[in-house]
Amino acid sequence: MSNVCPLDFRYGRDVIKDIFSEKGRLRYQLQVEAALARAHASLDAIPNKAAEEISAKASLEYVDVGRVREIEREIHHDVMAMVKALAEQCEGNAGNYVHLGATSYDIVDSANALQMRAALDVIHKGLQELQRTLMELADRYRDTVMLGRTHGQSALPVTFGLKMAVYAAETSRHVRRIADVRREIAVGKMAGAVGTGAGFGDHFFELQNRVMEELGLEAELPATQIVGRDRYIRLLSGLANVAASLEKYATEIRNLQRTEIGEAAESFGSRQVGSSTMPHKKNPIACEQICGLARMVRAQLLPAWENAVQWHERDLCNSSSERFILPHALALTDWILYRMNQVFANLDVHPERMTENLERSQGLPLAESVMLRLVDHGMGRQEAHELLRQCSLEALETGRHLREVLMETSEVCQRLGTDGIGEALDAAAYIGAAPEIVQKTLDRLSEEFEE
């Protein structure tokens, strides 16, 4: 069979792909069928021996994917093909009780919940690992002064540790959000074709509760034929939010790796090739891949919104698209999360280049520092702002250091003097509470890990 989807051969980790593989999907659906049989038996609705036989045979050891495909080609119904493949493996009359009272999406949606929960467990762990990596970087570089930038232009001095602390805090919010999403999607149903539970008779409530309790899921009550797709929107929205943050982090590294900046970069292997024609290139390919695939994660959200619109108690329009969007969004989110953690864990940081870029900025990022010093020495804030604006423009136009221009400006020299101007232009002295902010952030995030 030819591989068409890049998830098959290029992107994604096996731990997630196994969950959403054809075998994985079948494995989870069989798990639901077995739980249903045991719940029936516990309520004396079917013989215990039948439930035991169904449970024993509800595994990939007996129900073969190839056989399910074969039956589906004949009957054109995937869930019924699974039911028939399971039933034919059961000895005696146990096969007669497979899928008793259930509708297809009792099985599909409950299995979906198991798959999504398993995948989110992996993603949640990955987010925690990324948070730890970012916290380590924040701690290591809390005092490393660099040029802050806004609108792509030089702004004020900042520390690389503070930048990483911001990312660590953002990632910690995703840790909590994904935990909330996990609770919201861990919901199944066993309520029949239109949600009334009629096919289960007087035992409906107890049977549904027992099935869901065994599976570790909450019961969707009330339901139609399907679990509410607003839950899936919440899932895809949560993944899109994570992907947006990862693209933001990766974009920052890509920018810091630019030739003219060179302050941080992806690690580059000794035999790695950057370009097929330019031997000197060290391209940020991991971060660029993260950015591209993050957009694919967010793209899965539109079908999720549209799938929430159903005809009456349910139509089938959601089914085909969900076979794409659920595995793709979860597998790609896990993949770019894994790649992002690799980038940060092996990040090449260049403090010396950060210093060079600050010096190359000719003192201009410290204009605010000088302005506030003038205010402290009696000049009005607006007057000081206008004076520094004029001095800064002169420095830019003449290509001189701001210090030279300030030394020629009598209003500044009279109030600050040579030493005062020098102190105001010391980048390391104008990072405010950045190191303390980093420490407070690390303390808070560490406490969250211990909870």
N, C-alpha and C positions, 0 to 999 in steps of 0.2 A: 504494500500500500504506500502510495506517495505521500510525503509530508508536505502539506500546504501551509499550515499555520506556523509562524516562527516560534510559537510556544513549544512546538514539537521538537525543535532541533536547535534553537538559539537562545531563547530567553526562559526564565523561570527555573525554580528549584524543584527537585523531584518530590520533596515533602508535600508541596501544594499540588503539583500535577498528579500525584498519586490519589489525592483526595477527590479530584475532579475527573480522573480518567474514566473510561468506559467501565472498567472493572470496579473502580472506586464507587461510581454512581450505583452500580448494581449491588455492591456489597452493602451500602447504606440502605438501599430499598429492601433488601432481604432482611436486614436487621429490623426494620419496621414491621415487615410481614410476620417475623417471628414473635415480636412483642405483641402484635395483635392476636396471634394464636394463643399465646400464654394468657393474655387478658381474658379472652373468651373462655378458656379452660378454668381460670380462677373463679369465673362466675357461673360455672357449670353449663355454659352455652355449647361447648364442644367437649368431646372426651379428652381426658388428660393425655392418653396415649397419642392421640392425634396431634395435640399441641407439642408433645415431646418430639414426635417424628418430624413435624414441620420445622421446629427449632433446630433439630439435628441436621436437616437437609438445606436449611436456609443459609448457605455459605457458598463461596466460590469453589469450594472443593467438589460440590455436587452440581451447582447451577453454572453452566458454562456460558460465557459471553457469546461464543459462536452459536450455541444452540438458541439463545434468546434472539439473536439476529435472524437465524433461520426461520423461527416461528413468526417474527415480525414481518419478514418478507411475504409471508403467506397471509397474515391477518391484518397487517397495517396498523398495529396498535402496540406501542412499545411496552406499556405497563402490563397489558394483558399477556404479552409474549413472556414477560418475566414471570407472571403468575402461572402460566401454563408450564414453563420450564421447571419451576419449583414443584408444582403439583405432580408432574410426571416422575419426579425423583422420589416422591413419598410413597412408602410401602403401605399396603392395606388400603383403607379408605380415607387416610389422612389427607390426601390431596383434595378431597371434596370440601375441606374446610379452609383451604387457603383463600385469603382475601375476603372472608365471609363478612358481608354487610358494608364493606368499604367501597369507596370510589377511588379512582386513580390518584387524584391529588391528595387524598388522605396519606397515601404512600409517598408521593413525590414531594409534597411540601414538608412533610415530617423529615424525609431524607435530606431535602435541601437544608433544613435547619441544622441537621447534624453535620453536614458538609461545611456549611458556612461557619458554624461554631468551631469546628476543628481548624479551619483555615485562619480564623480570627485569633485563635490561641497562638498560632505560629507568628502572626503579625504583631500581636500584643507583646510577645517575647522579643521580637525584633526591634520594636520601638523602645523597649526598656534597654536593650543592648546599645542602641544608638544614643539614647539619653546618657548612659554611663560614659560612652566614648566622648560625647560632647562635654560632659562634666569634667572629664580628665583634661581635655584641651583647655577648658576655661580655667581650671586650676593652674595648669602649667604656664599659661600665658596671661595670667591676670594683670601683670604689670608691664607687659610688652606693648609699648606705645607704637601706634601706627596712625596713619592718616584716615580720619573718617571722611566719608563722601556722601553728599546728597545731590540729587539731580545729575549724577555722574561727574560732579565737580568737587574740588577740595572743600572740606567743611571745617571741622575742628578735630583736634587729636582725640583718639579713642584708644582702647586697648583691644588686642586680638582676643584676650580672655573674655572681655565683655561681649564681643560679637558671638563667641561660642556659648556664653551663658544665655544670651537671648535665644539661641537655637535650642539649647538644652531645655529651657523653660517652655518653649513652644512644643517641643517633642513630648514633654511631660503632660501637657494638656491633651495631646493626641493619645497618650497612654490611657488617660481617664476616659476620653471620648470613645475609644474603641472598646473599652470594658463596658461602657453603657450600651453601645451598639450591639455587643455580644449578647447582653441580656435581652435586648429588644427583638433580636432575630431568632433567639432560641425558643421558638414557638412553633408547635405543630398542630395538627387537627386529626380527628378521627370521627367525623360528623356526617359522612355520606355525601350524596350528590349535590344537595342544596343547603347543607348545613343544619338540617333538622335532626339528624341522627336516627331517622326513621328505620333505617336498615338494621339498627342494633336493638330495636325494641325497647323494653322497659329498662334494660341495663345500660342505655347509652351513656349517661353521665358518668357512671362508675367505670364503664369500660374505657371511655376516652381518658379519664383521669389515670387509670392504671397503666395504659399504654404510654401516656406522656411521662408519668412518673418514672417508669422503667427507662425511658429514653433520656431522662433528665431534661425534659422540655416542659414549657408551660403550654396549656391548652388555649387555642384561639376560641374565645367564647364571647360573643357570637361569631360565627363564620358563615361565609357562603360556601361555594364548592372549594374555595381556596383561602389561604391565609391572606390577610390584607396586604396589598402590595405597597402600602405606605411604609411598611417595615423594610421592604427591599430598597425603597428610596432612601431611607435612613442609612442603610448599609452602604449603598453606593455613594451617598453624600459624604459619609465619614471617610470612605476610601479616597474620594476626590479631594477632600480637605488634606489628608495625609500627603497625597501626591503633590498637591500645590506647595506644601512646605518643603518637600524633598526637592522639587524643581527650584524653589527659591534658594535653598542651601547650595545646590549644584551650580546654579547660575552665579552665585557669589564666588565660588571657587573658580569657575571659568573666567570670571572677570579678574580675580586676583592673579590668575595664571597668565594673563595677557602679557606679551613681551614687554610693553612699556610700564607695567606695574610689577609683576614678578614677585609678589609678596608671599604667595602660597601656591602649591601645585599638587596635582595628583602624583603619586609615586610612579616612576617609570622603570620598567624592568630592563635588565642588562641586554636582553635580546629583543626587546619590544621595538616594533617598527611604527613610526609616527605617520609616515606618508609613503605612498608607492613611488613618488618621484622626488620628494624633497627630503634628503637624508637627515637634515638637521631638526626636523619637526618633532616636538613633544606635545601632541594634541591631548586635550582633556576629554578623551573619548568616553570614559565612564560617566562623567558628569553630563556630557552631551547625550549619552544614551538615557540617562535618568530623566533628563528634560523631555526628550522625545516620547518616552514611554509614559511619563506622568500625564502627558496630554491624552494618551490613549486611555488611561484610567478614567480621566474626567469625561472622556467621550462616551463612556458606558452609561453615564447618568441619564442622558436624554431618553434612551429606550426604557429605562426604569420608570421615569415619569410617565411615559406614554402607556406602559403596561398597567399602570394603576387604573386606567380607564377601561372598565369591563362592561359588557352587555349583560344586564340583569344579574343573575347569580354567578355568571362567569362565561367567557368565551375562550378561545384557544390562542388568541393573538400573542399572549405573553410567553407561551411555551417555547417557541422557536428562538426568540431573541434571548430569553433567559439562559438557554443552553450556551450562548456566547458570553453574555455580559457578566454572569456570576463567576465562572472560572477565570475569564480573562482579567476582570478587575481585581480579583483576589490574588491570582498568580502574579500579575504584573506589579501590584502593590508590594507584595512580599519581595519580589525580585529587586525592585529599585530601592527598597528599604535595605536589603542585604548589601547591594552595591554601594549605597550611600555610606553605610557603616564601614565598609572596606576602605572607601576614600578617606574618611576622617581618621580611621584607625592608623592609616599609613601616610597621612598627610605630610608633605614637605613644607615646613614653615620657614620663612627667611626673615628673621628679625632685622638683619643687617640691611636688607632691601627696604624694609619699612622705614628705617632710619634715613636711608638715602633719599627716599621719596619725600619724607618730611623736610629734609634739608633742601631738596630741589624745589620745594614749594615757596622758597624765598621768604619765609616768615608770614605769608599771607593768611594761613589758617589760624594764626594767633591774633588777628586783627580784633576779634571780640575781646580777647584778654586785655589788650592795650586799652580798648574803649572803656572797659569796666574799671580799669586802674585809674583812668582819667576821671571817671565819675567819682571814684573813691577820693580823689584829690580835688573835688569841688566843681568839676565841669558838669554841666547839664547833660543828661543822657542823649538827647537828640543832637545837641551840639557836638558831643563826642562821636556819635555815630557818623554824622556828616563829615567831620574832620578825618576820621579813619577811612571813610569811603573814598575821599579825595586822595589821601595818601596811598591807599591800596591801588587805585587806578593809575596813579603816577608810577608806582613801583612796577605794575604790569606793563605800562606803555614804554618805560625806559629800560626794562629788564633788570632792574636793581633789586637788591634785598630790601624788604620793608624797613629793616633797621636803619639803612642809610637814609631813606626818605624821612623817617621819624626824627633822626638826629639833626636833620636840616629844618625841622618844623619847630618853631620857637614855642608854640603853645604846649607841645608835648615835652620838649626838653625842660622847660621851666617847671612843669608840674612833676615830671617823673625822674628826670636826670638820666644819665647814662646807665647807671645800675638798675634803675627802675624799668627802663626800656628793655634791658637784657633779661631781667626776671620775667617781664611780661611775655617775652618771646621764647621762653623755655617751654617746649612742648610737654616735657615730662611733668612739669609743674601745673599743667592745665588739663588734667584728665579728671578733674573733679573727684567724685566719690566712686569712680569706676572700680577700683580694687575692692572697696567695701561692698559695692553692689554685687560683684561677682561672689564674694564670700557669703553674703546673705542669701543669694540665690542657691548656692551650693548647699548651704545648711538646710534650707527649706526642702530642696529636692531630695537630699539625703534622708530627711525625716519621712518623706513620702514613700521612699523605698522600704523603710522599716515598718510602715503601717501594714 
